Structures are given as C-alpha cells and as structure tokens.
C-alpha cells in the first residue's frame, strides 16, 4: 500500500517562499505520475503541478513561473518549491500519486480523478 506524507506548510507573508515535501513509502516514486493539488475553503480541489516518470512537468497557469515541482528518487520524496507567494495561494496542499499511470499528458496531469493515493495535506497560509 502506497502512503504519502505531506509536510512543509506554514504561514508566510506575500512574496515569500515555502517548500513542500511529500515522503512516499510502499513503492518507488518513479512508478507513478505524481502531483500537487490544493483546496481552498469553499472551492474545488485543483491541480497545481505534476511530474511523470519521464520527468515531464505540468503546471497550472496560476502558478506557472512561480512554483517548481521536483522529486528526489534517492529519498523517494516529491517537492513543491513555491516562490512569490500570493494570498490566492492560501489553501490546503495535497500530494498525490496516480495508481494507473506512470505518464500522463498535460491535458490530464492536473485532473484529480486520475489520482488515487493522497497525502493528508499541509496548510499554506499567505497574508499580505
């Protein structure tokens, strides 16, 4: 059974940076397309960034150029580097793994229903 544990959230000022981490156990991170999602109060969970087993990266338009997704295969850990944070980035952030896919095209990589394993979430709060 694959388990994902999110960490790294916190409260920051607008313009600052945070790095989220997702420790994966039970299988090798390279066997999955991995993603980061977020959910703000009263809103749907939305895809933020994804990286597949070929290291192809996909980003939501709202974070393009500010966020960077990466993975450390030796640590079996997924990361999300978030720079120039805005108040609109405030949300619970979740990492996820797609159990059926090692590779997902950009058109599907940020679709939540493609993912079946989820972390518990880590809160990011950005104030101005």
C-alpha positions as CSV (number, residue, x, y, z in Angstrom):
1,X,0.0,0.0,0.0
2,X,1.4,3.3,-1.1
3,X,1.5,6.0,1.7
4,X,2.1,9.7,1.2
5,X,3.0,12.1,4.0
6,X,2.9,15.8,3.3
7,X,4.9,18.4,5.2
8,X,6.4,21.9,4.9
9,X,3.3,24.1,5.1
10,X,3.1,27.2,7.2
11,X,2.1,30.9,7.4
12,X,4.1,33.4,5.4
13,X,3.9,36.9,4.0
14,X,3.1,37.6,0.4
15,X,6.2,37.5,-1.7
16,X,7.9,34.9,0.4
17,X,8.7,31.3,-0.4
18,X,7.9,27.8,1.0
19,X,8.9,24.3,0.0
20,X,6.5,21.4,0.5
21,X,7.7,17.8,0.7
22,X,5.9,14.5,0.2
23,X,7.5,11.4,1.6
24,X,6.4,8.3,-0.3
25,X,6.5,4.8,1.2
26,X,5.3,1.4,0.0
27,X,6.6,1.8,-3.6
28,X,9.0,3.7,-5.7
29,X,8.1,7.2,-6.6
30,X,9.3,6.6,-10.2
31,X,6.4,4.2,-10.8
32,X,3.8,6.9,-10.7
33,X,2.9,10.2,-12.1
34,X,2.9,12.5,-9.1
35,X,1.0,15.7,-8.5
36,X,0.4,18.5,-6.1
37,X,-3.2,19.7,-5.6
38,X,-4.7,22.4,-3.4
39,X,-8.1,23.2,-1.9
40,X,-9.2,26.5,-0.5
41,X,-12.3,26.8,1.7
42,X,-15.5,26.5,-0.3
43,X,-13.6,25.7,-3.5
44,X,-12.9,22.5,-5.5
45,X,-9.6,20.7,-5.2
46,X,-7.5,21.9,-8.1
47,X,-4.3,20.6,-9.7
48,X,-1.2,22.8,-9.2
49,X,1.7,20.8,-10.7
50,X,2.6,17.3,-11.8
51,X,5.6,15.3,-12.8
52,X,5.6,12.0,-14.5
53,X,8.0,9.1,-14.6
54,X,9.8,10.8,-17.6
55,X,10.2,13.9,-15.5
56,X,7.8,15.8,-17.7
57,X,6.3,18.7,-15.7
58,X,2.9,20.3,-16.0
59,X,1.8,23.5,-14.2
60,X,-1.4,25.3,-13.7
61,X,-1.5,28.7,-15.3
62,X,-1.9,30.3,-11.9
63,X,1.5,29.1,-10.7
64,X,3.5,28.9,-13.9
65,X,6.8,30.6,-13.3
66,X,6.4,30.8,-9.6
67,X,6.2,27.1,-8.5
68,X,8.6,24.3,-9.3
69,X,7.8,20.6,-8.8
70,X,10.7,18.1,-8.4
71,X,11.4,14.7,-7.0
72,X,14.4,13.0,-5.3
73,X,14.4,9.4,-6.3
74,X,17.1,8.5,-3.7
75,X,14.8,9.9,-1.0
76,X,11.6,8.8,-2.6
77,X,10.3,12.3,-2.0
78,X,8.3,14.8,-4.0
79,X,8.8,18.5,-3.6
80,X,7.0,21.7,-4.5
81,X,9.1,24.9,-4.3
82,X,6.7,27.9,-4.1
83,X,8.1,31.4,-4.7
84,X,6.5,34.8,-4.8
85,X,3.5,33.5,-2.9
86,X,0.2,35.4,-3.1
87,X,-2.8,35.5,-0.9
88,X,-4.7,33.5,-3.5
89,X,-2.2,30.6,-2.9
90,X,-3.7,30.1,0.6
91,X,-5.1,26.5,0.7
92,X,-4.6,23.0,2.0
93,X,-2.0,21.4,-0.3
94,X,-2.0,17.7,-1.0
95,X,0.4,15.4,-2.8
96,X,-1.0,12.6,-4.9
97,X,0.1,9.6,-6.9
98,X,-1.7,8.2,-10.0
99,X,-2.0,4.4,-9.4
100,X,-2.7,3.6,-13.0
101,X,-0.3,5.9,-14.8
102,X,3.5,6.4,-14.9
103,X,2.9,9.0,-17.6
104,X,0.1,11.5,-18.1
105,X,-0.2,14.1,-20.9
106,X,-0.5,17.7,-19.7
107,X,-4.2,17.6,-20.6
108,X,-4.8,15.0,-17.9
109,X,-1.9,15.5,-15.4
110,X,-3.8,18.0,-13.3
111,X,-7.1,16.2,-13.2
112,X,-7.8,15.0,-9.7
113,X,-9.7,11.9,-10.7
114,X,-6.5,10.5,-12.3
115,X,-5.0,10.2,-8.9
116,X,-5.8,7.5,-6.3
117,X,-3.3,7.9,-3.5
118,X,-3.4,11.1,-1.4
119,X,-1.4,12.7,1.4
120,X,-3.1,14.1,4.5
121,X,-2.5,17.7,3.4
122,X,-0.4,20.5,4.7
123,X,-1.8,24.1,5.2
124,X,-0.3,27.1,3.4
125,X,-1.5,30.5,4.6
126,X,-0.3,33.6,2.8
127,X,-1.0,37.0,4.3
128,X,-0.4,40.5,2.9
